[in-house]
Amino acid sequence: MRALTIAVMVALLAFASIASGYTWYNGVGNGDFMDVPPVFTGGMDPGGDITDGSWTITITDTGWPTDPVVRAQYIWDTFYAPNYTPGSPGFWKGYFDTDHGLAAMNQLQIVDETGGGGVIGTMGGVCSVEIQVEDTNSNQILDEGEFDSGSLTGLVIIIRDGSGIYDGQCGTGNYFGSYVKDGTYETWNFGMYLFLSDCSSPVETTSWGSIKALYQ
């Protein structure tokens, strides 16, 4: 298995308070696209504003085949194969969002236990998942070993359903990192950073189109 090191460049404003500003964490966890539904979950690595707790991303797999062989081929044919970019090397990018075949956006849950005294807050929202697979020999054919590692990115919307210190908070954000694949089992390592605001009063709902435009 090839190891791929992804340098994650995080440029953050000074985090003055939860009420307004950037907050971020380093997430490490795993999951399997063959599970029904695929659930990727893990904990927080040291560093960042959330230093203890957990995160969970649940992939929307409505309509996907359940037979493992058929399911794997469906995922490749639907989300990766149409999205090839030639280059040296070329790459495929798997887009898991409603613009590329998902029935609904993927669900995100974050539990903050920073300080060691138990849960101090939770937040939830939706996110996209983008997985880049490198075509190392640029032959536009997925060869053995080329799916073993790659990069991971996504966009995030935090909705106003938080608890504890995140009660009334909402916002947007993104994440960058890498994955390592062992068969169908994947380990994800990323940094996620969010811009949270006080949304305790009624506010205009953030659309998925607007957040994509924000980060383009």
BAZALUM-939068 format. One record per atom (N, C-alpha, C): residue number from 1; residue in three letters; atom name; z, y, x negated. Coordinates in nm, 3 decimals, padded with zeros to 5 digits, always signed. Layout:
BEGIN
NUM ala CA Z Y X
...
//
This chain:
BEGIN
1 met N +00.000 -00.119 -00.084
1 met CA +00.000 +00.000 +00.000
1 met C +00.000 +00.124 -00.088
2 arg N -00.090 +00.218 -00.058
2 arg CA -00.094 +00.341 -00.134
2 arg C +00.009 +00.438 -00.080
3 ala N +00.079 +00.503 -00.170
3 ala CA +00.175 +00.606 -00.128
3 ala C +00.106 +00.740 -00.136
4 leu N +00.125 +00.822 -00.035
4 leu CA +00.065 +00.954 -00.033
4 leu C +00.175 +01.057 -00.023
5 thr N +00.179 +01.147 -00.119
5 thr CA +00.280 +01.253 -00.118
5 thr C +00.218 +01.378 -00.059
6 ile N +00.277 +01.427 +00.048
6 ile CA +00.229 +01.548 +00.113
6 ile C +00.323 +01.662 +00.078
7 ala N +00.269 +01.767 +00.018
7 ala CA +00.350 +01.885 -00.011
7 ala C +00.358 +01.969 +00.116
8 val N +00.477 +01.986 +00.167
8 val CA +00.496 +02.061 +00.290
8 val C +00.544 +02.201 +00.255
9 met N +00.458 +02.298 +00.278
9 met CA +00.490 +02.437 +00.248
9 met C +00.546 +02.502 +00.373
10 val N +00.673 +02.540 +00.369
10 val CA +00.738 +02.598 +00.485
10 val C +00.776 +02.742 +00.454
11 ala N +00.708 +02.835 +00.523
11 ala CA +00.741 +02.976 +00.506
11 ala C +00.817 +03.020 +00.630
12 leu N +00.948 +03.051 +00.615
12 leu CA +01.034 +03.080 +00.728
12 leu C +01.098 +03.218 +00.714
13 leu N +01.114 +03.283 +00.825
13 leu CA +01.195 +03.404 +00.827
13 leu C +01.342 +03.366 +00.815
14 ala N +01.426 +03.458 +00.770
14 ala CA +01.570 +03.430 +00.760
14 ala C +01.623 +03.396 +00.898
15 phe N +01.697 +03.287 +00.906
15 phe CA +01.749 +03.239 +01.034
15 phe C +01.885 +03.304 +01.059
16 ala N +01.884 +03.410 +01.141
16 ala CA +02.007 +03.485 +01.163
16 ala C +02.094 +03.422 +01.271
17 ser N +02.032 +03.365 +01.373
17 ser CA +02.109 +03.305 +01.481
17 ser C +02.019 +03.215 +01.561
18 ile N +02.080 +03.123 +01.638
18 ile CA +02.003 +03.037 +01.726
18 ile C +01.933 +03.119 +01.834
19 ala N +01.994 +03.232 +01.873
19 ala CA +01.944 +03.307 +01.988
19 ala C +01.804 +03.361 +01.966
20 ser N +01.766 +03.393 +01.843
20 ser CA +01.635 +03.450 +01.819
20 ser C +01.597 +03.428 +01.674
21 gly N +01.486 +03.359 +01.648
21 gly CA +01.440 +03.338 +01.512
21 gly C +01.394 +03.196 +01.491
22 tyr N +01.358 +03.166 +01.368
22 tyr CA +01.311 +03.033 +01.333
22 tyr C +01.427 +02.937 +01.308
23 thr N +01.409 +02.815 +01.353
23 thr CA +01.500 +02.707 +01.315
23 thr C +01.415 +02.588 +01.277
24 trp N +01.459 +02.510 +01.180
24 trp CA +01.375 +02.400 +01.134
24 trp C +01.461 +02.284 +01.087
25 tyr N +01.394 +02.168 +01.077
25 tyr CA +01.462 +02.049 +01.026
25 tyr C +01.360 +01.958 +00.960
26 asn N +01.409 +01.870 +00.874
26 asn CA +01.328 +01.765 +00.813
26 asn C +01.352 +01.635 +00.888
27 gly N +01.247 +01.576 +00.943
27 gly CA +01.261 +01.453 +01.020
27 gly C +01.201 +01.333 +00.950
28 val N +01.271 +01.222 +00.954
28 val CA +01.221 +01.095 +00.901
28 val C +01.248 +00.987 +01.004
29 gly N +01.146 +00.909 +01.040
29 gly CA +01.166 +00.802 +01.138
29 gly C +01.043 +00.715 +01.148
30 asn N +01.040 +00.630 +01.249
30 asn CA +00.929 +00.535 +01.258
30 asn C +00.903 +00.493 +01.402
31 gly N +00.793 +00.420 +01.418
31 gly CA +00.752 +00.370 +01.548
31 gly C +00.625 +00.290 +01.536
32 asp N +00.570 +00.249 +01.651
32 asp CA +00.455 +00.159 +01.651
32 asp C +00.367 +00.192 +01.771
33 phe N +00.241 +00.222 +01.747
33 phe CA +00.148 +00.252 +01.855
33 phe C +00.121 +00.130 +01.942
34 met N +00.160 +00.012 +01.898
34 met CA +00.143 -00.108 +01.981
34 met C +00.252 -00.122 +02.086
35 asp N +00.363 -00.049 +02.071
35 asp CA +00.469 -00.052 +02.171
35 asp C +00.422 +00.018 +02.298
36 val N +00.481 -00.019 +02.411
36 val CA +00.445 +00.040 +02.540
36 val C +00.570 +00.102 +02.603
37 pro N +00.585 +00.236 +02.602
37 pro CA +00.499 +00.331 +02.531
37 pro C +00.536 +00.338 +02.384
38 pro N +00.450 +00.398 +02.299
38 pro CA +00.488 +00.418 +02.159
38 pro C +00.598 +00.523 +02.149
39 val N +00.709 +00.487 +02.085
39 val CA +00.820 +00.579 +02.067
39 val C +00.849 +00.590 +01.917
40 phe N +00.840 +00.711 +01.865
40 phe CA +00.873 +00.739 +01.725
40 phe C +01.005 +00.814 +01.723
41 thr N +01.101 +00.766 +01.647
41 thr CA +01.232 +00.828 +01.648
41 thr C +01.299 +00.815 +01.511
42 gly N +01.390 +00.905 +01.483
42 gly CA +01.458 +00.901 +01.354
42 gly C +01.563 +01.010 +01.347
43 gly N +01.612 +01.034 +01.225
43 gly CA +01.716 +01.132 +01.204
43 gly C +01.668 +01.249 +01.120
44 met N +01.761 +01.339 +01.091
44 met CA +01.733 +01.456 +01.010
44 met C +01.772 +01.432 +00.865
45 asp N +01.685 +01.468 +00.774
45 asp CA +01.718 +01.467 +00.632
45 asp C +01.794 +01.594 +00.596
46 pro N +01.865 +01.594 +00.484
46 pro CA +01.934 +01.716 +00.440
46 pro C +01.836 +01.832 +00.425
47 gly N +01.888 +01.952 +00.442
47 gly CA +01.806 +02.071 +00.438
47 gly C +01.773 +02.115 +00.579
48 gly N +01.728 +02.236 +00.593
48 gly CA +01.696 +02.288 +00.724
48 gly C +01.819 +02.337 +00.797
49 asp N +01.797 +02.383 +00.920
49 asp CA +01.906 +02.435 +01.002
49 asp C +01.975 +02.326 +01.081
50 ile N +01.901 +02.221 +01.118
50 ile CA +01.960 +02.105 +01.183
50 ile C +01.973 +01.997 +01.077
51 thr N +02.094 +01.969 +01.035
51 thr CA +02.115 +01.877 +00.922
51 thr C +02.164 +01.740 +00.967
52 asp N +02.200 +01.728 +01.095
52 asp CA +02.247 +01.600 +01.147
52 asp C +02.205 +01.590 +01.293
53 gly N +02.161 +01.472 +01.334
53 gly CA +02.115 +01.453 +01.471
53 gly C +01.997 +01.359 +01.476
54 ser N +01.915 +01.372 +01.578
54 ser CA +01.802 +01.281 +01.595
54 ser C +01.687 +01.351 +01.665
55 trp N +01.569 +01.293 +01.651
55 trp CA +01.450 +01.341 +01.720
55 trp C +01.375 +01.220 +01.775
56 thr N +01.302 +01.239 +01.884
56 thr CA +01.221 +01.134 +01.945
56 thr C +01.092 +01.193 +01.998
57 ile N +00.980 +01.132 +01.961
57 ile CA +00.850 +01.168 +02.017
57 ile C +00.795 +01.045 +02.089
58 thr N +00.769 +01.060 +02.219
58 thr CA +00.715 +00.951 +02.299
58 thr C +00.569 +00.980 +02.330
59 ile N +00.479 +00.893 +02.283
59 ile CA +00.335 +00.911 +02.302
59 ile C +00.298 +00.869 +02.444
60 thr N +00.221 +00.951 +02.512
60 thr CA +00.172 +00.916 +02.645
60 thr C +00.060 +00.814 +02.633
61 asp N +00.082 +00.691 +02.683
61 asp CA -00.019 +00.585 +02.669
61 asp C -00.069 +00.535 +02.804
62 thr N -00.065 +00.619 +02.905
62 thr CA -00.114 +00.581 +03.038
62 thr C -00.260 +00.537 +03.029
63 gly N -00.289 +00.417 +03.080
63 gly CA -00.426 +00.366 +03.080
63 gly C -00.467 +00.292 +02.956
64 trp N -00.381 +00.286 +02.853
64 trp CA -00.416 +00.214 +02.731
64 trp C -00.404 +00.063 +02.755
65 pro N -00.488 -00.018 +02.692
65 pro CA -00.473 -00.165 +02.701
65 pro C -00.339 -00.208 +02.641
66 thr N -00.285 -00.319 +02.689
66 thr CA -00.159 -00.370 +02.636
66 thr C -00.178 -00.483 +02.536
67 asp N -00.291 -00.555 +02.541
67 asp CA -00.318 -00.658 +02.441
67 asp C -00.327 -00.591 +02.304
68 pro N -00.252 -00.636 +02.203
68 pro CA -00.246 -00.566 +02.075
68 pro C -00.380 -00.545 +02.007
69 val N -00.466 -00.646 +02.006
69 val CA -00.596 -00.634 +01.940
69 val C -00.684 -00.534 +02.013
70 val N -00.691 -00.549 +02.145
70 val CA -00.773 -00.458 +02.226
70 val C -00.717 -00.316 +02.219
71 arg N -00.584 -00.306 +02.220
71 arg CA -00.518 -00.176 +02.216
71 arg C -00.549 -00.102 +02.086
72 ala N -00.539 -00.173 +01.973
72 ala CA -00.568 -00.111 +01.844
72 ala C -00.712 -00.061 +01.837
73 gln N -00.806 -00.139 +01.887
73 gln CA -00.946 -00.097 +01.885
73 gln C -00.969 +00.022 +01.977
74 tyr N -00.902 +00.021 +02.093
74 tyr CA -00.914 +00.133 +02.188
74 tyr C -00.863 +00.262 +02.125
75 ile N -00.749 +00.255 +02.057
75 ile CA -00.693 +00.375 +01.995
75 ile C -00.789 +00.431 +01.889
76 trp N -00.843 +00.341 +01.806
76 trp CA -00.937 +00.388 +01.703
76 trp C -01.063 +00.448 +01.765
77 asp N -01.122 +00.376 +01.861
77 asp CA -01.247 +00.422 +01.922
77 asp C -01.231 +00.551 +02.000
78 thr N -01.114 +00.569 +02.063
78 thr CA -01.094 +00.685 +02.150
78 thr C -01.047 +00.808 +02.075
79 phe N -00.953 +00.791 +01.983
79 phe CA -00.885 +00.906 +01.925
79 phe C -00.926 +00.938 +01.782
80 tyr N -00.983 +00.841 +01.709
80 tyr CA -01.019 +00.864 +01.569
80 tyr C -01.169 +00.869 +01.544
81 ala N -01.240 +00.763 +01.583
81 ala CA -01.380 +00.745 +01.544
81 ala C -01.469 +00.864 +01.576
82 pro N -01.450 +00.933 +01.690
82 pro CA -01.540 +01.047 +01.719
82 pro C -01.514 +01.169 +01.632
83 asn N -01.406 +01.169 +01.554
83 asn CA -01.364 +01.291 +01.485
83 asn C -01.371 +01.274 +01.333
84 tyr N -01.492 +01.253 +01.283
84 tyr CA -01.512 +01.234 +01.139
84 tyr C -01.563 +01.363 +01.076
85 thr N -01.504 +01.400 +00.963
85 thr CA -01.548 +01.517 +00.887
85 thr C -01.596 +01.471 +00.750
86 pro N -01.727 +01.486 +00.719
86 pro CA -01.776 +01.447 +00.587
86 pro C -01.713 +01.532 +00.478
87 gly N -01.705 +01.476 +00.359
87 gly CA -01.650 +01.550 +00.246
87 gly C -01.629 +01.460 +00.128
88 ser N -01.556 +01.509 +00.030
88 ser CA -01.527 +01.432 -00.091
88 ser C -01.377 +01.430 -00.115
89 pro N -01.301 +01.344 -00.049
89 pro CA -01.350 +01.244 +00.045
89 pro C -01.361 +01.298 +00.188
90 gly N -01.428 +01.220 +00.274
90 gly CA -01.429 +01.252 +00.415
90 gly C -01.301 +01.204 +00.481
91 phe N -01.285 +01.234 +00.609
91 phe CA -01.165 +01.188 +00.679
91 phe C -01.190 +01.183 +00.830
92 trp N -01.114 +01.096 +00.895
92 trp CA -01.104 +01.094 +01.040
92 trp C -00.975 +01.163 +01.080
93 lys N -00.974 +01.228 +01.197
93 lys CA -00.850 +01.283 +01.248
93 lys C -00.829 +01.234 +01.390
94 gly N -00.713 +01.171 +01.412
94 gly CA -00.677 +01.125 +01.545
94 gly C -00.600 +01.233 +01.619
95 tyr N -00.658 +01.281 +01.731
95 tyr CA -00.594 +01.385 +01.810
95 tyr C -00.533 +01.322 +01.935
96 phe N -00.402 +01.326 +01.946
96 phe CA -00.332 +01.271 +02.061
96 phe C -00.278 +01.386 +02.144
97 asp N -00.362 +01.434 +02.236
97 asp CA -00.324 +01.541 +02.328
97 asp C -00.415 +01.534 +02.450
98 thr N -00.391 +01.620 +02.546
98 thr CA -00.466 +01.613 +02.672
98 thr C -00.612 +01.655 +02.657
99 asp N -00.646 +01.725 +02.550
99 asp CA -00.786 +01.761 +02.527
99 asp C -00.867 +01.644 +02.474
100 his N -00.799 +01.536 +02.433
100 his CA -00.867 +01.423 +02.371
100 his C -00.833 +01.289 +02.436
101 gly N -00.799 +01.293 +02.566
101 gly CA -00.788 +01.168 +02.639
101 gly C -00.651 +01.129 +02.690
102 leu N -00.544 +01.200 +02.653
102 leu CA -00.413 +01.165 +02.706
102 leu C -00.397 +01.217 +02.848
103 ala N -00.328 +01.138 +02.932
103 ala CA -00.304 +01.179 +03.070
103 ala C -00.202 +01.292 +03.079
104 ala N -00.113 +01.301 +02.981
104 ala CA -00.011 +01.407 +02.976
104 ala C +00.029 +01.426 +02.831
105 met N +00.093 +01.539 +02.801
105 met CA +00.134 +01.565 +02.665
105 met C +00.247 +01.473 +02.623
106 asn N +00.261 +01.450 +02.494
106 asn CA +00.368 +01.368 +02.439
106 asn C +00.502 +01.440 +02.456
107 gln N +00.608 +01.362 +02.480
107 gln CA +00.741 +01.418 +02.503
107 gln C +00.819 +01.427 +02.372
108 leu N +00.891 +01.537 +02.354
108 leu CA +00.974 +01.560 +02.236
108 leu C +01.118 +01.585 +02.280
109 gln N +01.213 +01.515 +02.216
109 gln CA +01.355 +01.539 +02.238
109 gln C +01.425 +01.556 +02.104
110 ile N +01.513 +01.655 +02.095
110 ile CA +01.588 +01.682 +01.973
110 ile C +01.736 +01.689 +02.007
111 val N +01.818 +01.618 +01.931
111 val CA +01.963 +01.620 +01.947
111 val C +02.024 +01.677 +01.819
112 asp N +02.101 +01.784 +01.833
112 asp CA +02.161 +01.852 +01.719
112 asp C +02.309 +01.815 +01.710
113 glu N +02.348 +01.751 +01.599
113 glu CA +02.487 +01.716 +01.575
113 glu C +02.539 +01.780 +01.446
114 thr N +02.477 +01.892 +01.407
114 thr CA +02.515 +01.961 +01.284
114 thr C +02.663 +01.997 +01.285
115 gly N +02.731 +01.968 +01.177
115 gly CA +02.873 +01.998 +01.168
115 gly C +02.961 +01.876 +01.177
116 gly N +02.902 +01.763 +01.221
116 gly CA +02.978 +01.639 +01.222
116 gly C +03.075 +01.622 +01.337
117 gly N +03.072 +01.711 +01.435
117 gly CA +03.165 +01.703 +01.546
117 gly C +03.105 +01.650 +01.674
118 gly N +02.992 +01.581 +01.665
118 gly CA +02.924 +01.532 +01.784
118 gly C +02.811 +01.625 +01.825
119 val N +02.757 +01.603 +01.943
119 val CA +02.640 +01.679 +01.990
119 val C +02.681 +01.823 +02.020
120 ile N +02.613 +01.918 +01.956
120 ile CA +02.638 +02.059 +01.985
120 ile C +02.524 +02.120 +02.066
121 gly N +02.412 +02.048 +02.080
121 gly CA +02.303 +02.099 +02.160
121 gly C +02.186 +02.003 +02.163
122 thr N +02.106 +02.013 +02.268
122 thr CA +01.984 +01.934 +02.280
122 thr C +01.872 +02.025 +02.328
123 met N +01.750 +01.985 +02.297
123 met CA +01.634 +02.056 +02.352
123 met C +01.520 +01.958 +02.370
124 gly N +01.431 +01.992 +02.461
124 gly CA +01.318 +01.904 +02.490
124 gly C +01.193 +01.985 +02.510
125 gly N +01.080 +01.916 +02.502
125 gly CA +00.953 +01.983 +02.520
125 gly C +00.838 +01.886 +02.510
126 val N +00.722 +01.938 +02.477
126 val CA +00.602 +01.856 +02.461
126 val C +00.539 +01.887 +02.327
127 cys N +00.458 +01.795 +02.277
127 cys CA +00.395 +01.818 +02.147
127 cys C +00.263 +01.741 +02.138
128 ser N +00.180 +01.787 +02.049
128 ser CA +00.060 +01.713 +02.012
128 ser C +00.092 +01.630 +01.888
129 val N +00.009 +01.530 +01.861
129 val CA +00.019 +01.450 +01.739
129 val C -00.120 +01.442 +01.679
130 glu N -00.133 +01.480 +01.552
130 glu CA -00.260 +01.470 +01.481
130 glu C -00.237 +01.390 +01.354
131 ile N -00.314 +01.282 +01.337
131 ile CA -00.300 +01.194 +01.222
131 ile C -00.432 +01.188 +01.147
132 gln N -00.429 +01.224 +01.020
132 gln CA -00.551 +01.226 +00.939
132 gln C -00.560 +01.103 +00.850
133 val N -00.673 +01.034 +00.857
133 val CA -00.700 +00.913 +00.780
133 val C -00.810 +00.944 +00.680
134 glu N -00.781 +00.925 +00.552
134 glu CA -00.878 +00.960 +00.448
134 glu C -00.979 +00.848 +00.426
135 asp N -01.106 +00.885 +00.426
135 asp CA -01.216 +00.793 +00.394
135 asp C -01.239 +00.803 +00.243
136 thr N -01.164 +00.726 +00.166
136 thr CA -01.156 +00.747 +00.021
136 thr C -01.291 +00.734 -00.050
137 asn N -01.380 +00.649 +00.002
137 asn CA -01.511 +00.634 -00.062
137 asn C -01.622 +00.705 +00.015
138 ser N -01.583 +00.779 +00.120
138 ser CA -01.677 +00.863 +00.196
138 ser C -01.798 +00.786 +00.249
139 asn N -01.776 +00.661 +00.293
139 asn CA -01.887 +00.583 +00.347
139 asn C -01.888 +00.581 +00.500
140 gln N -01.798 +00.659 +00.563
140 gln CA -01.787 +00.671 +00.708
140 gln C -01.755 +00.539 +00.777
141 ile N -01.697 +00.445 +00.700
141 ile CA -01.651 +00.316 +00.753
141 ile C -01.504 +00.301 +00.716
142 leu N -01.421 +00.263 +00.811
142 leu CA -01.280 +00.242 +00.782
142 leu C -01.263 +00.114 +00.702
143 asp N -01.233 +00.127 +00.574
143 asp CA -01.217 +00.012 +00.485
143 asp C -01.071 -00.029 +00.475
144 glu N -01.048 -00.149 +00.427
144 glu CA -00.912 -00.199 +00.411
144 glu C -00.831 -00.107 +00.321
145 gly N -00.713 -00.071 +00.367
145 gly CA -00.624 +00.015 +00.290
145 gly C -00.636 +00.162 +00.320
146 glu N -00.747 +00.206 +00.384
146 glu CA -00.765 +00.349 +00.406
146 glu C -00.673 +00.404 +00.514
147 phe N -00.618 +00.316 +00.599
147 phe CA -00.528 +00.360 +00.705
147 phe C -00.382 +00.344 +00.664
148 asp N -00.357 +00.311 +00.538
148 asp CA -00.219 +00.282 +00.495
148 asp C -00.132 +00.407 +00.485
149 ser N -00.193 +00.523 +00.466
149 ser CA -00.116 +00.646 +00.453
149 ser C -00.206 +00.764 +00.483
150 gly N -00.145 +00.877 +00.515
150 gly CA -00.223 +00.995 +00.547
150 gly C -00.132 +01.109 +00.587
151 ser N -00.190 +01.211 +00.649
151 ser CA -00.113 +01.329 +00.685
151 ser C -00.087 +01.332 +00.835
152 leu N +00.014 +01.410 +00.873
152 leu CA +00.063 +01.417 +01.010
152 leu C +00.090 +01.563 +01.044
153 thr N +00.037 +01.611 +01.157
153 thr CA +00.063 +01.747 +01.201
153 thr C +00.074 +01.749 +01.352
154 gly N +00.119 +01.862 +01.405
154 gly CA +00.125 +01.876 +01.550
154 gly C +00.179 +02.012 +01.590
155 leu N +00.156 +02.046 +01.717
155 leu CA +00.207 +02.169 +01.776
155 leu C +00.313 +02.134 +01.878
156 val N +00.403 +02.228 +01.906
156 val CA +00.521 +02.201 +01.989
156 val C +00.542 +02.315 +02.088
157 ile N +00.581 +02.280 +02.210
157 ile CA +00.635 +02.376 +02.306
157 ile C +00.774 +02.327 +02.347
158 ile N +00.875 +02.409 +02.326
158 ile CA +01.010 +02.379 +02.372
158 ile C +01.028 +02.444 +02.510
159 ile N +01.062 +02.363 +02.608
159 ile CA +01.079 +02.415 +02.743
159 ile C +01.224 +02.447 +02.770
160 arg N +01.250 +02.517 +02.880
160 arg CA +01.383 +02.572 +02.906
160 arg C +01.472 +02.467 +02.975
161 asp N +01.501 +02.357 +02.906
161 asp CA +01.590 +02.256 +02.965
161 asp C +01.697 +02.213 +02.865
162 gly N +01.728 +02.299 +02.768
162 gly CA +01.823 +02.264 +02.664
162 gly C +01.966 +02.267 +02.712
163 ser N +02.055 +02.216 +02.626
163 ser CA +02.198 +02.216 +02.657
163 ser C +02.275 +02.265 +02.535
164 gly N +02.404 +02.293 +02.555
164 gly CA +02.486 +02.338 +02.444
164 gly C +02.434 +02.468 +02.386
165 ile N +02.421 +02.474 +02.254
165 ile CA +02.377 +02.598 +02.189
165 ile C +02.233 +02.632 +02.221
166 tyr N +02.157 +02.537 +02.277
166 tyr CA +02.017 +02.563 +02.313
166 tyr C +01.997 +02.588 +02.462
167 asp N +02.107 +02.603 +02.535
167 asp CA +02.098 +02.632 +02.678
167 asp C +02.024 +02.763 +02.699
168 gly N +01.918 +02.759 +02.780
168 gly CA +01.840 +02.879 +02.807
168 gly C +01.737 +02.914 +02.703
169 gln N +01.724 +02.831 +02.598
169 gln CA +01.628 +02.859 +02.491
169 gln C +01.491 +02.796 +02.522
170 cys N +01.384 +02.862 +02.479
170 cys CA +01.250 +02.803 +02.483
170 cys C +01.172 +02.859 +02.365
171 gly N +01.054 +02.805 +02.341
171 gly CA +00.976 +02.856 +02.228
171 gly C +00.860 +02.766 +02.192
172 thr N +00.801 +02.796 +02.077
172 thr CA +00.687 +02.722 +02.027
172 thr C +00.711 +02.688 +01.881
173 gly N +00.625 +02.604 +01.825
173 gly CA +00.639 +02.569 +01.684
173 gly C +00.534 +02.471 +01.640
174 asn N +00.554 +02.415 +01.521
174 asn CA +00.462 +02.314 +01.469
174 asn C +00.534 +02.231 +01.363
175 tyr N +00.466 +02.128 +01.317
175 tyr CA +00.524 +02.042 +01.213
175 tyr C +00.412 +01.989 +01.123
176 phe N +00.449 +01.958 +00.999
176 phe CA +00.356 +01.905 +00.901
176 phe C +00.426 +01.798 +00.820
177 gly N +00.354 +01.694 +00.783
177 gly CA +00.414 +01.590 +00.701
177 gly C +00.317 +01.480 +00.669
178 ser N +00.369 +01.358 +00.661
178 ser CA +00.288 +01.244 +00.620
178 ser C +00.333 +01.119 +00.694
179 tyr N +00.248 +01.017 +00.690
179 tyr CA +00.284 +00.887 +00.744
179 tyr C +00.250 +00.779 +00.642
180 val N +00.321 +00.668 +00.650
180 val CA +00.289 +00.547 +00.574
180 val C +00.284 +00.433 +00.675
181 lys N +00.179 +00.352 +00.669
181 lys CA +00.154 +00.250 +00.769
181 lys C +00.168 +00.111 +00.707
182 asp N +00.241 +00.022 +00.775
182 asp CA +00.256 -00.117 +00.734
182 asp C +00.215 -00.202 +00.853
183 gly N +00.091 -00.248 +00.853
183 gly CA +00.038 -00.315 +00.971
183 gly C +00.017 -00.212 +01.080
184 thr N +00.088 -00.228 +01.193
184 thr CA +00.081 -00.128 +01.299
184 thr C +00.203 -00.037 +01.299
185 tyr N +00.300 -00.065 +01.214
185 tyr CA +00.426 +00.007 +01.209
185 tyr C +00.412 +00.128 +01.118
186 glu N +00.454 +00.245 +01.165
186 glu CA +00.437 +00.366 +01.088
186 glu C +00.571 +00.434 +01.062
187 thr N +00.586 +00.489 +00.942
187 thr CA +00.700 +00.574 +00.907
187 thr C +00.650 +00.717 +00.895
188 trp N +00.714 +00.808 +00.964
188 trp CA +00.677 +00.949 +00.963
188 trp C +00.781 +01.029 +00.885
189 asn N +00.734 +01.128 +00.809
189 asn CA +00.819 +01.217 +00.732
189 asn C +00.760 +01.357 +00.746
190 phe N +00.836 +01.449 +00.808
190 phe CA +00.777 +01.579 +00.837
190 phe C +00.883 +01.688 +00.837
191 gly N +00.836 +01.811 +00.835
191 gly CA +00.921 +01.927 +00.859
191 gly C +00.875 +01.994 +00.987
192 met N +00.966 +02.013 +01.083
192 met CA +00.932 +02.080 +01.209
192 met C +01.004 +02.213 +01.215
193 tyr N +00.932 +02.318 +01.247
193 tyr CA +00.995 +02.448 +01.258
193 tyr C +00.953 +02.513 +01.389
194 leu N +01.051 +02.579 +01.451
194 leu CA +01.039 +02.629 +01.587
194 leu C +01.080 +02.775 +01.593
195 phe N +01.012 +02.850 +01.677
195 phe CA +01.054 +02.987 +01.705
195 phe C +01.114 +02.989 +01.844
196 leu N +01.246 +03.005 +01.852
196 leu CA +01.318 +02.998 +01.978
196 leu C +01.358 +03.137 +02.024
197 ser N +01.355 +03.157 +02.156
197 ser CA +01.395 +03.283 +02.216
197 ser C +01.483 +03.256 +02.336
198 asp N +01.554 +03.359 +02.380
198 asp CA +01.637 +03.348 +02.499
198 asp C +01.547 +03.355 +02.622
199 cys N +01.537 +03.243 +02.692
199 cys CA +01.453 +03.235 +02.811
199 cys C +01.539 +03.209 +02.935
200 ser N +01.665 +03.253 +02.930
200 ser CA +01.754 +03.227 +03.042
200 ser C +01.711 +03.301 +03.168
201 ser N +01.636 +03.412 +03.150
201 ser CA +01.576 +03.480 +03.263
201 ser C +01.435 +03.427 +03.282
202 pro N +01.381 +03.432 +03.405
202 pro CA +01.245 +03.381 +03.428
202 pro C +01.144 +03.447 +03.336
203 val N +01.059 +03.364 +03.275
203 val CA +00.956 +03.413 +03.184
203 val C +00.824 +03.346 +03.217
204 glu N +00.716 +03.403 +03.166
204 glu CA +00.584 +03.343 +03.187
204 glu C +00.578 +03.210 +03.114
205 thr N +00.528 +03.108 +03.180
205 thr CA +00.518 +02.975 +03.121
205 thr C +00.414 +02.975 +03.010
206 thr N +00.450 +02.920 +02.894
206 thr CA +00.356 +02.909 +02.783
206 thr C +00.258 +02.796 +02.811
207 ser N +00.130 +02.824 +02.798
207 ser CA +00.029 +02.721 +02.822
207 ser C -00.007 +02.652 +02.692
208 trp N -00.061 +02.529 +02.704
208 trp CA -00.101 +02.457 +02.584
208 trp C -00.216 +02.530 +02.515
209 gly N -00.304 +02.591 +02.592
209 gly CA -00.414 +02.669 +02.534
209 gly C -00.366 +02.785 +02.452
210 ser N -00.261 +02.852 +02.499
210 ser CA -00.212 +02.968 +02.427
210 ser C -00.144 +02.931 +02.295
211 ile N -00.075 +02.818 +02.293
211 ile CA -00.010 +02.779 +02.169
211 ile C -00.114 +02.731 +02.067
212 lys N -00.220 +02.664 +02.112
212 lys CA -00.326 +02.624 +02.018
212 lys C -00.391 +02.748 +01.958
213 ala N -00.416 +02.850 +02.041
213 ala CA -00.478 +02.973 +01.991
213 ala C -00.386 +03.042 +01.891
214 leu N -00.255 +03.035 +01.913
214 leu CA -00.158 +03.099 +01.825
214 leu C -00.165 +03.044 +01.684
215 tyr N -00.189 +02.913 +01.670
215 tyr CA -00.186 +02.850 +01.538
215 tyr C -00.325 +02.825 +01.479
216 gln N -00.430 +02.871 +01.547
216 gln CA -00.565 +02.856 +01.491
216 gln C -00.595 +02.967 +01.393
//
